[in-house]
Amino acid sequence: MTHLAAPAARPARTALRRRLHRTFVVLATVVSLSGLALFVGSATSAGAAEAPVGLGTATSFAVLAGAGVTNTGPTVINGDLGTCPTPAVTNFPPGLVSGTIHANDSVACGAQDDLTIAYNSAAGRAPSVTFAGPTELGGTTLTPGVYTTPESFAITGTLTLDSAGDPNAVFIFQAGSTLITATDSHVLLINPGQSCNVFWQVASSATLGVDSTFVGTIMALTSIQAETNAVVDGRLLARNASTTLDSNTVTATACATTPPPTTTTTAGGGATTTTTAAGAGATTTTAAPGGATTTTAAPGGATTTTTAAAGGSTPTTVAALTAASLPQVDNGTTTTTPTPTPTTGLGTTSNNQTTTTRPATTTTAVPRLPVTGAPLAAAVLVAVLLLCFGAAATSSAKR
């Protein structure tokens, strides 16, 4: 018997396979692009932290004004004090300035120019949170970001700024009108945060209440008044009008530099070198096979440890040692130390040490771009689809 329908079935199967192939290609392309978009989005959000406002030459000034600085009582200024173009500086002493007083000189006028640039930079930042009207910040806890109101900011009670574990976290406040803090109000910066990264851009005047404590750099378009016993960890920078002080303490604190990663190197023969950046207790350790150890702790927590030939003594010199300076890196060394000979003070201790080291390794901490779960899942899905597509293509070729 002759079957005439069979030849027509093959073109139908071929057309079906082609449609399936096209479907796989479209799906793989869409998922690939989606995964890429998610990955780029996550990388962008991870690196989108707000940059600090650059103050230029105004950085060294704790107090700066456009129309003079007036003081009452034993004010203490930790930093420079300046005014431009009005040269008037009143009642210093009894006020004290740890830096230099610049009255309408090139330094003060240059700082005013840089203050204008910084003010405009802060005013131009895109807001993270926008308040509709006059805003009371007291009693709230805020995370890093840009906060803006078209009217005034007030602080009654305590405003807490939580840096969320980032020492370089930036807070920017944009006030369309005034900034007024109440008597005995407080701005508290925690976890850990730096006052040099808190900025207040005020389109009118700023007033700090009696016995208040304040954190951050105020950049006011007109005037600034610090009432009796107000304490400022930051700067009072007025562009066009005066700055008025009354028995205050104003400290222009510089930002601490974030330390680079720790590097640990174990060379052949067991020699180990560990370096931790300054600021977190700088540590350098050098070990030769099996000997005595010399440790020197310099001011600021820097520590140097050297292990010499076997059987040597272990002199230890400590200038200043803090918890932050203690090495926290596991370099694979196991040390057993017998009870040392008693000594007096920071003298020399004789002992013997047995040191065992494992094979040579080198570890360097390198910052990595965070990968979130969504891009990773998309990448896996793309791989599965491509495998299916490849299998289908192979099957088609065989037929």
Disulfide bonds with the S-S distance in Angstrom:
Cys84-Cys109 1.97
Cys196-Cys255 1.71
